Amino acid sequence: MDKKTTSRDGTSIAYESTGAGPAVILVSGAMSTGATVAPLAVPLSDRFTVVSYDRRGRGESGDTAPYAVDREVEDLAALIGAVGGEASLYGISSGGALVLHAAASGLPVRRVAVYETPFAVDEGGVEERAEYTRGLTEALAQGRRGDAVELFLRLTGLAEQMIQGARQSPMWAGMEALAPSLAYDDAVMGDGRVPRALLASISVPVLAVAGGASPAWLREAAQAVAEAAPEGTYRALEGQTHMVDPNALAPVLAESFLR
């Protein structure tokens, strides 16, 4: 990250920008930094000024206690101010939930796109997220960062054998370093339900995208987001999963953001 801006509470937010044109800010999900979404900037940068950034508590960005979702919305406000005063927002996974909060808050946002924000589509999913919240809160309070990461990986559906393999891998230390930020994504997701009242208050177009090869509930969640937003649109990307190919996603985003 080669640039810094300062959020309202004094937190330093690291970002980088590439390309030229209308501003688009890419928002990463849990256990990730700006580098995770940066590959998407490449196919978008011929038509947009594309910004990727480290969310607070990650990478090269700072952090200031106590955490609140509103602080992350203020981080986006600072970024929008740094790149010209208006931007479209894209968020993947729980980063999509943050984007929806930002759009509902009245920031100068032109358009919004989210990819597979993992909202629960039934009560079983709501209860699973509640159990995750309880376990995560306890693990982080006790300093058990590794256990917190395990809880998150189980929530994503990763097999136990793969989780134990990840614990032995060189990347585990980096994952533990990001563990405290799991609480931030958990807060952004709320109780896990589709935030229909929040979505109903968003006055800009919302594009909700899901992969055609992803689990059906993720597509259902994306459809529910589109249905709850006054100007919502749903798109499925054939053959794509949660690990979406930037070259498959970029044309869909560009079409939406250039309207």
Secondary structure, 3 states (H helix, E strand, C coil): CCEEEECCCCCEEEEEEEECCCEEEEECCCCCCHHHHHHHHHHHCCCCEEEEECCCCCCCCCCCCCCCHHHHHHHHHHHHHHCCCCEEEEEECHHHHHHHHHHHCCCCEEEEEEECCCCECCHHHHHHHHHHHHHHHHHHHCCCHHHHHHHHHHHCCCCHHHHHHHHCCCCHHHHHHHHHHHHHHHHHCCCCECCHHHHHCCCCCEEEEEECCCCHHHHHHHHHHHHHCCCEEEEEECCCCCCCCHHHHHHHHHHHHCC
